[in-house]
Amino acid sequence: MHPATHVTRCCYRNPSGGRAARLYDRGVTLLAATNLRLEHGGDPLFTGVSLTLKGRDRVALSGANGAGKTTLLRVLAGQLTPDRGDIGRGKGVTVALHDQRPPAGSGVRLEDYVLGGLAHLITLEATLRTLEEQMAHDHGPTTLARYAAAQLELEAAGGYTWREKPRAYLRNLGFAQSDLGRPLSSFSGGELTRASLARALGSRPDVLLLDEPTNHLDLQRIEWLERELSDVDAAVLMVAHDRWFLEATTTSVLELVGGKATYFAGPWHAWRKEKAARASWHVRAEENRQAELARLERFVSRFRYGTRARQAQAKLKQIGRLEASDTEHELDVPLAQMAFTFPPPARCARTVVEAGALELSAGDRKLLVDAKLVIERGEKVALVGANGSGKTTLIETLIGAREPSGGNVKIGYGVEIAYFSQHDVELDDRASVVDTVVARTNVGRTEARRLLGHFGFSGDEQEKIVALLSGGERRRLLLATVVAQGANLLVLDEPTNHLDLNGREALETALNSFPGAVVLVSHDRALLDAVAERVLLIEDAKLRSFQGSWAELLEQRELERQAKPREARVPATTAARVRVKLGEHTTELRRVEEQISESEATLARLEERLSSRWDDRELQKAHLEGKSALDRLLRRWEELSERADLETD
């Protein structure tokens, strides 16, 4: 079993023999966990966690980094055994997990890895081939009955076209036809993570567990995933830090705080509003508690040894109860709070950055041609584009870290730049957290400690060695050093990577109040929409500027789309439900799709006749020939579809 996508499969049968109609009623319980407890290093990570997943549930699993979200998903998938509690599944229910661990690089082909989520269908096809060979000389009722049962089971799973959906997932996640035969060891970590997501989606589970599914996806593919998850026939429990994505895909929230689970039946924004109100209530309750403690302590101090000593003793017990209640309030506080502001920057020239006739290349490929760009003092700009379009190359050119292939870049007078890179910045692993801030900025140790406190590093954590930091802690440390530089131009490349929701919201608040200029690259659309006043888009090696927010850009694009003539629709055959691409292969693609539809209809008629005449050799021969013809048509359709995709891209 590959570690990144764990599929737990129970035997599933469709007694009617039709295609798999697995649309579970919303009231049917697929998975239930009761009173789960798991310990880590002798201490409970979570305890008393219970949850129920029903048909087509869409649940966001929330909690601070380290709260146990990923561990809980692995427990529900069967990868980890809880120290206490029970997990029950409905009869025939299957579970698939996509988590943040990419599959181990190996010689396994990409296609085989992804299709491995449905390994039972590969085995079933092999069984059918064996039985077909056996039926050439054995027409006994046992053999015919076995063949009929296997044929019905395969039809219930989608027939011989079952591979198409996993392959479509691979295409939509950025893989080309030529990638299918490559070994896993030849792919990057991000590509392997996307392969894991394709395997989880393609395994057709009844319960889909997703841990950060938007990692390593660009905006276009994140939007595709949103649409896919709205239609997938499964209950979904997911961990994600993309607020826009959670709002679009989930309808309820399960929050892990202090080892406990709290369920909220409502959309993401309603839960955040409820949580804010609850936090406000806790603040007021804590203020009242502190005031009552002070009043009681004054009473005890005054009457401890006088005539009212007995009452003073009673008040001492009351103080003890109030102090003990402090633990309850702490349960609702995230593990690492972030709240910070950027220091006021020095004034600089009105034009912060200006580029003209800019050309950027990556090897022989042109990333940008004849691009023009002006960013003014105090302006907040989002830079967006598909993965590989050249966003990082452009910002590194703007800050002088890379030479352009053509054109020029000018930095305004008095401009001080602070750059936050999405790539791992080399840090001294032997240094402490506080020493790192002092070494990379102009602040002293006292100011460095105060700053680190705003980024969730307190007490002994500030003396922690950098080598021992988690990925999220390293990102928070680097962000703290950027803040301390006092720059008037912030260039931020994916600053939300490894940040939890609290960190993302803190960054959003700080950027909104920052008076300097900002160039922001991010896949967090909530952050883009909240911060950016202008959007720069890299498309087809061109740089386009849109004056407005991210949401306004989407509205504009939707209006443009509606104004265009409607494209011809592809026939909704089992073999194809894709958008028609313009190109020289379109006519043949449509013709092949029509042939696939006719071939499927012919096979259905043959199978209906075979159901009552399994000993008819001519029917058996026609059925085998029909399946072979359909397989050839499907392979041809894949080739044509891939060519159309490449031409359009």
C-alpha positions as CSV (number, residue, x, y, z in Angstrom):
1,M,0.0,0.0,0.0
2,H,1.4,3.4,-1.0
3,P,1.4,5.7,2.1
4,A,0.1,8.8,0.5
5,T,-3.3,7.4,-0.6
6,H,-4.7,4.7,1.6
7,V,-7.8,2.9,0.2
8,T,-9.8,0.6,2.5
9,R,-12.2,-1.4,0.3
10,C,-15.0,-3.7,1.4
11,C,-16.8,-6.0,-1.0
12,Y,-19.4,-4.1,-3.0
13,R,-22.1,-5.6,-5.1
14,N,-24.9,-4.2,-7.2
15,P,-27.6,-6.9,-7.2
16,S,-29.5,-5.3,-10.1
17,G,-26.5,-5.7,-12.3
18,G,-26.7,-2.1,-13.6
19,R,-24.0,0.6,-13.5
20,A,-22.9,1.5,-9.9
21,A,-25.7,3.6,-8.5
22,R,-24.1,4.7,-5.3
23,L,-25.9,7.9,-4.6
24,Y,-26.3,7.4,-0.9
25,D,-29.3,9.1,0.8
26,R,-28.1,12.0,2.9
27,G,-29.4,10.3,6.0
28,V,-27.4,7.1,5.6
29,T,-24.4,6.8,7.9
30,L,-21.3,5.7,6.1
31,L,-18.7,6.0,8.9
32,A,-19.1,6.7,12.6
33,A,-16.3,7.2,15.2
34,T,-17.0,7.1,18.9
35,N,-14.9,8.4,21.8
36,L,-11.6,8.2,20.0
37,R,-8.4,8.7,22.0
38,L,-4.8,8.7,20.7
39,E,-1.7,9.4,22.7
40,H,1.6,10.9,21.5
41,G,4.6,10.4,23.6
42,G,2.4,9.4,26.6
43,D,0.3,12.6,26.3
44,P,-3.2,12.6,24.7
45,L,-3.2,14.2,21.2
46,F,-7.0,14.0,21.3
47,T,-9.5,12.3,23.5
48,G,-13.3,11.7,23.4
49,V,-13.5,12.6,19.7
50,S,-16.8,11.4,18.0
51,L,-18.1,12.1,14.6
52,T,-20.6,10.7,12.0
53,L,-20.2,11.0,8.2
54,K,-23.4,10.5,6.2
55,G,-24.0,10.4,2.4
56,R,-22.7,13.4,0.6
57,D,-21.6,15.2,3.8
58,R,-19.1,18.0,3.2
59,V,-17.2,18.6,6.4
60,A,-14.2,20.9,7.1
61,L,-11.8,19.6,9.8
62,S,-10.4,22.7,11.5
63,G,-7.9,23.3,14.2
64,A,-4.5,24.9,14.8
65,N,-1.3,23.3,13.5
66,G,-0.5,20.4,15.8
67,A,-4.1,19.9,17.0
68,G,-4.1,16.4,15.5
69,K,-6.1,16.9,12.2
70,T,-3.8,14.8,10.0
71,T,-3.5,12.1,12.7
72,L,-7.3,11.9,13.0
73,L,-7.7,11.4,9.2
74,R,-5.2,8.6,9.3
75,V,-7.1,7.0,12.2
76,L,-10.3,7.2,10.2
77,A,-8.6,5.7,7.2
78,G,-7.3,2.7,9.2
79,Q,-3.7,3.6,8.9
80,L,-3.4,4.3,12.7
81,T,-5.1,2.4,15.5
82,P,-6.6,4.6,18.3
83,D,-5.7,3.9,21.9
84,R,-9.4,3.9,22.7
85,G,-12.7,4.2,20.9
86,D,-14.5,2.6,18.0
87,I,-14.8,3.2,14.2
88,G,-17.7,1.6,12.3
89,R,-18.4,1.6,8.6
90,G,-21.6,0.7,6.7
91,K,-21.6,-2.5,4.8
92,G,-19.6,-2.2,1.6
93,V,-18.4,1.3,2.4
94,T,-14.9,2.2,1.0
95,V,-12.6,4.9,2.4
96,A,-9.8,6.7,0.5
97,L,-7.2,9.1,2.1
98,H,-5.1,11.7,0.4
99,D,-2.6,13.2,2.8
100,Q,0.5,15.4,2.6
101,R,3.0,12.5,2.2
102,P,3.8,12.0,-1.5
103,P,4.0,8.3,-2.5
104,A,7.5,6.9,-2.2
105,G,9.5,7.3,-5.5
106,S,9.7,3.9,-7.1
107,G,9.7,2.1,-10.5
108,V,5.9,1.9,-10.4
109,R,4.3,3.6,-13.5
110,L,2.2,6.7,-12.8
111,E,-0.9,5.2,-14.4
112,D,-0.5,1.9,-12.5
113,Y,-0.2,3.8,-9.2
114,V,-3.3,5.8,-9.8
115,L,-5.4,2.9,-11.1
116,G,-4.1,0.9,-8.1
117,G,-6.9,2.5,-6.1
118,L,-9.2,0.2,-8.0
119,A,-7.0,-2.8,-8.0
120,H,-10.0,-5.1,-7.6
121,L,-11.3,-4.1,-11.0
122,I,-7.9,-5.0,-12.6
123,T,-8.2,-8.4,-11.0
124,L,-11.8,-8.7,-12.1
125,E,-10.9,-8.0,-15.8
126,A,-8.2,-10.7,-15.5
127,T,-10.8,-13.1,-14.2
128,L,-13.1,-12.4,-17.1
129,R,-10.3,-13.0,-19.6
130,T,-9.5,-16.3,-18.0
131,L,-13.1,-17.3,-18.0
132,E,-13.5,-16.3,-21.6
133,E,-10.6,-18.5,-22.6
134,Q,-12.1,-21.3,-20.5
135,M,-15.5,-20.9,-22.2
136,A,-14.0,-21.6,-25.6
137,H,-14.1,-25.3,-24.6
138,D,-16.1,-25.4,-21.4
139,H,-19.8,-24.5,-21.6
140,G,-20.8,-25.9,-18.2
141,P,-23.3,-24.0,-16.0
142,T,-20.7,-23.3,-13.3
143,T,-18.3,-21.5,-15.7
144,L,-21.2,-19.6,-17.3
145,A,-22.5,-18.5,-14.0
146,R,-19.1,-17.3,-12.8
147,Y,-18.7,-15.3,-16.0
148,A,-22.2,-13.8,-15.7
149,A,-21.5,-12.8,-12.1
150,A,-18.1,-11.2,-12.9
151,Q,-19.6,-9.4,-15.9
152,L,-22.4,-7.9,-13.8
153,E,-19.9,-6.8,-11.2
154,L,-17.7,-5.1,-13.8
155,E,-20.8,-3.4,-15.4
156,A,-21.8,-2.1,-11.9
157,A,-18.4,-0.4,-11.7
158,G,-18.7,1.3,-15.1
159,G,-17.8,-1.5,-17.5
160,Y,-14.6,-1.5,-19.5
161,T,-14.5,2.3,-19.4
162,W,-13.7,2.5,-15.7
163,R,-10.1,3.7,-16.4
164,E,-11.3,6.9,-18.0
165,K,-12.2,8.7,-14.8
166,P,-8.9,8.3,-13.1
167,R,-7.1,9.2,-16.3
168,A,-9.3,12.3,-16.6
169,Y,-8.3,13.3,-13.0
170,L,-4.6,13.0,-14.0
171,R,-5.2,15.3,-17.0
172,N,-7.0,17.9,-15.0
173,L,-4.2,17.8,-12.4
174,G,-1.6,18.7,-15.0
175,F,-0.3,15.4,-16.3
176,A,0.1,14.7,-20.0
177,Q,-0.5,11.4,-21.8
178,S,3.2,10.9,-22.0
179,D,3.5,11.0,-18.2
180,L,1.3,7.9,-17.7
181,G,4.2,5.4,-18.4
182,R,6.8,7.3,-16.4
183,P,8.0,5.8,-13.1
184,L,7.1,7.6,-9.8
185,S,10.8,8.1,-9.1
186,S,11.0,10.5,-12.1
187,F,8.4,13.0,-10.6
188,S,8.9,15.9,-8.2
189,G,7.4,15.9,-4.7
190,G,4.6,18.3,-5.8
191,E,3.8,16.1,-8.8
192,L,3.7,13.0,-6.6
193,T,1.3,14.8,-4.2
194,R,-1.0,15.6,-7.2
195,A,-0.8,11.9,-8.3
196,S,-1.9,10.9,-4.8
197,L,-4.9,13.2,-5.1
198,A,-5.8,11.7,-8.5
199,R,-5.6,8.2,-7.0
200,A,-7.8,9.1,-4.1
201,L,-10.4,10.7,-6.3
202,G,-10.2,8.0,-8.9
203,S,-10.7,5.2,-6.5
204,R,-14.4,6.1,-6.3
205,P,-14.6,5.9,-2.5
206,D,-17.8,6.3,-0.4
207,V,-15.8,8.3,2.1
208,L,-13.1,10.7,0.9
209,L,-10.6,12.0,3.4
210,L,-8.5,14.9,2.1
211,D,-5.5,16.6,3.9
212,E,-4.6,19.9,2.2
213,P,-5.8,18.9,-1.3
214,T,-5.0,22.3,-2.8
215,N,-1.3,22.0,-2.1
216,H,0.8,22.2,-5.3
217,L,-2.3,23.3,-7.3
218,D,-2.5,26.6,-9.2
219,L,-5.6,28.7,-9.1
220,Q,-7.1,27.1,-12.3
221,R,-6.8,23.6,-10.9
222,I,-8.1,24.6,-7.4
223,E,-11.2,25.9,-9.1
224,W,-11.5,22.7,-11.0
225,L,-11.2,20.7,-7.8
226,E,-14.0,22.8,-6.2
227,R,-16.3,21.9,-9.1
228,E,-15.3,18.2,-8.9
229,L,-15.9,18.0,-5.1
230,S,-19.3,19.5,-5.5
231,D,-20.3,16.6,-7.7
232,V,-18.4,13.6,-6.3
233,D,-20.6,10.9,-4.9
234,A,-19.0,10.5,-1.5
235,A,-18.9,11.9,2.0
236,V,-16.0,14.3,2.2
237,L,-14.0,15.2,5.3
238,M,-11.1,17.6,4.5
239,V,-8.4,19.7,6.1
240,A,-7.6,22.9,4.2
241,H,-6.2,26.3,5.0
242,D,-7.7,28.0,1.9
243,R,-10.7,29.9,3.2
244,W,-12.2,30.5,-0.2
245,F,-11.9,26.8,-1.0
246,L,-13.6,25.8,2.3
247,E,-16.4,28.2,1.8
248,A,-17.0,26.8,-1.7
249,T,-16.8,23.1,-0.9
250,T,-18.0,22.5,2.7
251,T,-21.3,22.8,4.5
252,S,-20.3,22.0,8.1
253,V,-17.2,22.2,10.4
254,L,-15.6,19.8,12.9
255,E,-13.1,21.7,15.0
256,L,-10.3,20.1,17.0
257,V,-9.2,22.3,20.0
258,G,-7.4,21.1,23.1
259,G,-7.9,17.5,22.1
260,K,-11.7,17.8,21.9
261,A,-14.0,17.9,18.9
262,T,-16.8,20.4,18.4
263,Y,-19.3,20.1,15.5
264,F,-20.9,23.1,13.8
265,A,-23.7,22.5,11.3
266,G,-23.3,25.4,8.9
267,P,-21.1,26.9,6.2
268,W,-17.6,28.1,6.8
269,H,-18.3,31.8,7.2
270,A,-21.1,31.1,9.7
271,W,-18.8,29.0,11.8
272,R,-16.1,31.8,11.7
273,K,-18.7,34.3,12.9
274,E,-19.8,31.9,15.6
275,K,-16.2,31.3,16.7
276,A,-15.5,35.0,16.8
277,A,-18.6,35.6,19.0
278,R,-17.5,32.7,21.2
279,A,-14.0,34.1,21.6
280,S,-15.5,37.5,22.5
281,W,-17.7,35.8,25.1
282,H,-14.6,34.1,26.5
283,V,-12.8,37.5,26.7
284,R,-15.7,39.0,28.7
285,A,-15.9,35.9,30.8
286,E,-12.2,36.0,31.6
287,E,-12.4,39.7,32.5
288,N,-15.3,38.9,34.8
289,R,-13.3,36.0,36.3
290,Q,-10.3,38.1,36.9
291,A,-12.4,40.8,38.5
292,E,-14.0,38.3,40.8
293,L,-10.6,36.8,41.7
294,A,-9.3,40.2,42.7
295,R,-12.4,40.9,44.8
296,L,-12.1,37.6,46.6
297,E,-8.4,38.0,47.2
298,R,-9.0,41.4,48.7
299,F,-11.6,39.9,51.1
300,V,-9.2,37.0,52.1
301,S,-6.3,39.4,52.7
302,R,-8.5,41.5,55.0
303,F,-10.3,38.9,57.0
304,R,-8.0,35.8,56.9
305,Y,-7.1,36.1,60.6
306,G,-10.0,38.1,62.0
307,T,-13.5,37.4,63.2
308,R,-14.5,36.5,59.6
309,A,-11.8,33.9,59.1
310,R,-14.3,31.1,58.4
311,Q,-15.8,33.2,55.6
312,A,-12.3,33.9,54.3
313,Q,-11.6,30.2,54.1
314,A,-14.7,29.7,52.1
315,K,-13.6,32.5,49.7
316,L,-10.2,30.7,49.4
317,K,-12.0,27.6,48.1
318,Q,-14.0,29.8,45.7
319,I,-10.7,31.3,44.4
320,G,-9.4,27.8,43.8
321,R,-12.5,26.9,41.8
322,L,-12.1,30.1,39.7
323,E,-8.4,29.4,39.1
324,A,-9.2,25.8,38.0
325,S,-11.7,27.1,35.5
326,D,-8.8,28.9,33.7
327,T,-8.1,25.6,31.9
328,E,-11.5,25.6,30.3
329,H,-10.8,29.0,28.7
330,E,-7.4,27.8,27.4
331,L,-9.0,25.0,25.4
332,D,-10.4,27.5,22.9
333,V,-7.1,29.2,22.2
334,P,-5.0,28.1,19.2
335,L,-1.6,26.6,19.9
336,A,0.3,29.4,18.2
337,Q,-1.3,32.8,18.0
338,M,-0.1,35.3,15.4
339,A,-0.9,39.0,15.5
340,F,1.5,41.6,14.2
341,T,1.9,44.8,12.2
342,F,4.6,46.0,9.8
343,P,6.6,49.0,11.1
344,P,5.9,52.3,9.4
345,P,8.2,52.4,6.3
346,A,10.4,55.3,5.1
347,R,9.0,57.5,2.4
348,C,10.3,56.7,-1.1
349,A,9.7,57.8,-4.7
350,R,6.2,57.7,-6.1
351,T,7.2,55.1,-8.7
352,V,8.4,52.1,-6.8
353,V,9.2,49.7,-9.7
354,E,9.0,50.3,-13.4
355,A,9.7,47.8,-16.2
356,G,9.7,48.3,-20.0
357,A,9.9,45.9,-23.0
358,L,10.6,43.1,-20.5
359,E,11.4,39.7,-21.7
360,L,11.8,36.6,-19.6
361,S,12.8,33.1,-20.6
362,A,13.3,29.7,-19.2
363,G,15.6,27.8,-21.4
364,D,14.1,28.0,-24.9
365,R,10.6,28.9,-23.6
366,K,9.4,32.5,-23.6
367,L,7.8,33.3,-20.3
368,L,7.1,37.0,-21.0
369,V,7.4,39.1,-24.1
370,D,7.3,42.9,-24.3
371,A,5.9,43.3,-20.8
372,K,5.3,46.7,-19.3
373,L,4.8,47.3,-15.6
374,V,4.6,50.2,-13.2
375,I,4.0,49.9,-9.4
376,E,3.4,53.0,-7.4
377,R,4.0,53.9,-3.7
378,G,1.5,52.3,-1.4
379,E,-0.1,50.2,-4.2
380,K,-1.0,46.6,-3.4
381,V,-0.8,44.3,-6.4
382,A,-1.6,40.5,-6.9
383,L,0.4,38.6,-9.4
384,V,-1.4,35.5,-10.7
385,G,-0.9,32.9,-13.4
386,A,-0.7,29.1,-13.9
387,N,2.1,27.1,-12.4
388,G,5.2,27.5,-14.6
389,S,3.9,30.7,-16.2
390,G,6.8,32.7,-14.7
391,K,5.5,34.5,-11.6
392,T,8.5,33.7,-9.4
393,T,10.9,34.5,-12.3
394,L,9.2,37.9,-12.8
395,I,9.4,39.0,-9.1
396,E,13.0,37.8,-8.8
397,T,13.7,40.0,-11.9
398,L,11.9,43.0,-10.4
399,I,14.0,42.8,-7.2
400,G,17.3,42.4,-9.1
401,A,17.9,38.8,-8.2
402,R,17.7,37.7,-11.9
403,E,18.7,39.3,-15.2
404,P,15.9,39.7,-17.8
405,S,16.4,38.3,-21.3
406,G,15.5,41.7,-22.6
407,G,14.2,45.1,-21.5
408,N,14.9,46.9,-18.3
409,V,13.8,47.3,-14.6
410,K,14.1,50.5,-12.6
411,I,13.8,50.7,-8.8
412,G,12.6,54.0,-7.4
413,Y,14.7,56.3,-5.2
414,G,14.6,55.3,-1.5
415,V,12.9,52.0,-2.2
416,E,13.8,49.3,0.4
417,I,12.7,45.8,-0.6
418,A,11.9,42.9,1.6
419,Y,11.5,39.6,-0.3
420,F,9.7,36.5,1.1
421,S,10.5,33.5,-1.1
422,Q,8.3,30.4,-1.5
423,H,11.4,28.3,-1.6
424,D,13.3,27.2,1.4
425,V,15.7,30.0,2.4
426,E,19.0,28.8,3.7
427,L,19.1,29.4,7.5
428,D,21.8,28.5,10.0
429,D,20.4,25.3,11.5
430,R,22.7,25.7,14.5
431,A,21.4,29.1,15.5
432,S,18.5,29.7,17.8
433,V,15.2,31.3,16.7
434,V,16.0,34.7,18.4
435,D,19.6,34.7,17.1
436,T,18.3,34.2,13.6
437,V,16.1,37.3,13.8
438,V,19.0,39.4,15.2
439,A,21.3,38.1,12.5
440,R,18.9,38.8,9.6
441,T,17.7,42.2,10.7
442,N,18.8,45.3,12.5
443,V,16.8,44.8,15.7
444,G,18.3,43.9,19.1
445,R,17.5,40.9,21.2
446,T,14.8,42.5,23.2
447,E,13.0,43.8,20.1
448,A,13.5,40.4,18.5
449,R,11.9,38.6,21.4
450,R,8.9,41.0,21.3
451,L,8.6,40.4,17.6
452,L,8.8,36.6,17.9
453,G,6.0,36.7,20.5
454,H,3.7,38.1,17.8
455,F,4.5,35.2,15.6
456,G,3.6,32.5,18.1
457,F,7.1,31.9,19.5
458,S,7.1,32.4,23.3
459,G,9.4,31.6,26.2
460,D,11.7,28.7,25.5
461,E,10.5,28.4,21.9
462,Q,12.6,31.5,21.1
463,E,15.7,29.6,22.1
464,K,14.8,26.6,20.0
465,I,17.4,25.5,17.5
466,V,16.4,26.2,13.8
467,A,17.1,22.6,12.8
468,L,14.3,21.4,15.1
469,L,11.6,23.7,13.6
470,S,8.7,22.3,11.6
471,G,8.0,23.6,8.2
472,G,5.3,25.9,9.5
473,E,7.6,27.2,12.2
474,R,10.3,28.0,9.7
475,R,7.8,30.0,7.6
476,R,6.7,32.0,10.6
477,L,10.3,32.7,11.5
478,L,11.1,33.9,8.0
479,L,8.0,36.0,7.9
480,A,9.0,37.6,11.2
481,T,12.4,38.6,9.7
482,V,10.7,40.2,6.7
483,V,8.5,42.2,9.0
484,A,11.5,43.5,11.0
485,Q,13.3,44.8,8.0
486,G,11.1,47.9,7.8
487,A,10.9,47.9,4.0
488,N,8.6,50.1,1.9
489,L,8.1,47.4,-0.8
490,L,7.1,43.9,0.2
491,V,7.5,41.2,-2.4
492,L,5.8,38.1,-1.1
493,D,5.9,34.8,-3.0
494,E,3.4,32.3,-1.5
495,P,3.7,33.6,2.1
496,T,0.8,31.5,3.3
497,N,2.4,28.1,2.7
498,H,2.4,26.1,5.9
499,L,0.5,28.9,7.7
500,D,-2.7,27.9,9.5
501,L,-5.9,29.9,9.4
502,N,-4.9,32.1,12.3
503,G,-1.6,33.0,10.6
504,R,-3.3,33.7,7.3
505,E,-5.8,36.0,8.9
506,A,-3.1,37.8,10.8
507,L,-1.1,38.3,7.6
508,E,-4.2,39.6,5.9
509,T,-4.8,42.1,8.7
510,A,-1.2,43.3,8.7
511,L,-1.0,43.7,4.9
512,N,-4.2,45.7,4.8
513,S,-2.8,48.2,7.4
514,F,0.6,48.4,5.8
515,P,1.1,51.8,4.1
516,G,3.9,50.6,1.7
517,A,3.7,48.8,-1.6
518,V,3.0,45.1,-1.9
519,V,3.5,42.6,-4.7
520,L,1.7,39.4,-3.7
521,V,1.9,35.9,-5.3
522,S,-0.5,33.5,-3.6
523,H,-3.0,30.7,-4.3
524,D,-5.0,31.9,-1.3
525,R,-7.8,33.6,-3.1
526,A,-9.3,35.0,0.2
527,L,-6.0,36.8,0.8
528,L,-5.7,38.0,-2.8
529,D,-9.2,39.4,-2.7
530,A,-8.8,41.1,0.7
531,V,-5.4,42.7,0.0
532,A,-5.0,43.4,-3.7
533,E,-6.3,46.6,-5.4
534,R,-5.0,45.5,-8.8
535,V,-4.3,42.1,-10.4
536,L,-1.5,41.3,-12.8
537,L,-2.1,38.2,-14.9
538,I,0.5,36.3,-16.8
539,E,-1.2,34.6,-19.7
540,D,0.3,33.3,-23.0
541,A,3.6,35.1,-22.3
542,K,1.7,38.4,-21.9
543,L,1.3,40.6,-18.8
544,R,-2.2,42.0,-18.4
545,S,-3.3,44.5,-15.7
546,F,-6.8,44.5,-14.2
547,Q,-7.7,47.4,-11.9
548,G,-9.8,45.9,-9.2
549,S,-10.0,43.1,-6.7
550,W,-9.8,39.3,-7.4
551,A,-13.5,38.9,-7.0
552,E,-14.2,41.8,-9.4
553,L,-11.8,40.1,-11.9
554,L,-13.8,36.9,-11.7
555,E,-17.0,38.8,-12.2
556,Q,-15.5,40.5,-15.3
557,R,-14.4,37.2,-16.7
558,E,-17.8,35.6,-16.2
559,L,-19.4,38.5,-18.1
560,E,-16.9,38.0,-20.9
561,R,-17.6,34.3,-21.0
562,Q,-21.4,34.8,-21.2
563,A,-21.0,37.4,-24.0
564,K,-19.2,34.8,-26.2
565,P,-21.2,32.4,-28.4
566,R,-21.9,29.2,-26.7
567,E,-19.5,26.4,-27.7
568,A,-20.8,23.2,-29.2
569,R,-21.4,20.6,-26.6
570,V,-19.8,17.2,-26.7
571,P,-22.3,14.3,-26.7
572,A,-22.6,12.9,-23.1
573,T,-21.4,9.4,-23.8
574,T,-19.8,7.2,-21.2
575,A,-16.5,7.6,-22.9
576,A,-16.5,11.4,-23.0
577,R,-17.9,14.4,-21.1
578,V,-15.3,17.0,-22.0
579,R,-15.3,20.5,-23.4
580,V,-14.7,20.6,-27.2
581,K,-11.3,22.0,-28.0
582,L,-10.6,23.9,-31.2
583,G,-8.0,22.2,-33.5
584,E,-7.6,20.0,-36.5
585,H,-8.5,16.8,-34.5
586,T,-11.9,18.1,-33.3
587,T,-13.9,16.6,-36.2
588,E,-12.3,13.1,-35.8
589,L,-12.8,13.4,-32.0
590,R,-16.5,13.9,-32.4
591,R,-16.7,11.0,-34.9
592,V,-14.9,8.7,-32.5
593,E,-17.2,9.7,-29.7
594,E,-20.2,8.8,-31.9
595,Q,-18.7,5.4,-32.6
596,I,-18.0,4.8,-28.9
597,S,-21.7,5.6,-28.2
598,E,-22.8,3.1,-30.9
599,S,-20.3,0.5,-29.8
600,E,-21.5,0.7,-26.2
601,A,-25.2,0.4,-27.3
602,T,-24.3,-2.7,-29.4
603,L,-22.5,-4.3,-26.4
604,A,-25.4,-3.6,-24.2
605,R,-27.7,-5.4,-26.6
606,L,-25.4,-8.3,-26.9
607,E,-25.1,-8.6,-23.1
608,E,-28.9,-8.6,-22.8
609,R,-29.1,-11.5,-25.2
610,L,-26.3,-13.3,-23.5
611,S,-28.0,-13.1,-20.2
612,S,-30.5,-15.8,-21.4
613,R,-28.2,-17.6,-24.0
614,W,-24.8,-18.0,-22.4
615,D,-24.1,-21.1,-24.4
616,D,-24.5,-19.4,-27.8
617,R,-20.9,-19.5,-29.3
618,E,-21.7,-16.9,-32.0
619,L,-23.0,-14.4,-29.4
620,Q,-19.9,-15.0,-27.3
621,K,-17.6,-14.4,-30.2
622,A,-19.5,-11.2,-31.2
623,H,-19.3,-10.0,-27.6
624,L,-15.5,-10.5,-27.4
625,E,-15.1,-8.7,-30.8
626,G,-17.3,-5.8,-29.6
627,K,-15.2,-5.4,-26.4
628,S,-12.0,-5.3,-28.4
629,A,-13.4,-2.7,-30.8
630,L,-14.6,-0.6,-27.9
631,D,-11.1,-0.7,-26.3
632,R,-9.5,0.4,-29.6
633,L,-12.0,3.3,-29.9
634,L,-11.3,4.4,-26.3
635,R,-7.6,4.4,-26.8
636,R,-8.0,6.5,-30.0
637,W,-10.3,8.9,-28.2
638,E,-7.7,9.4,-25.5
639,E,-5.0,10.2,-28.1
640,L,-7.2,12.7,-29.8
641,S,-8.4,14.3,-26.6
642,E,-4.8,14.7,-25.4
643,R,-3.8,16.4,-28.7
644,A,-6.7,18.8,-28.4
645,D,-5.7,19.6,-24.8
646,L,-2.1,20.3,-25.8
647,E,-3.1,22.5,-28.8
648,T,-5.4,24.6,-26.6
649,D,-2.9,24.9,-23.8
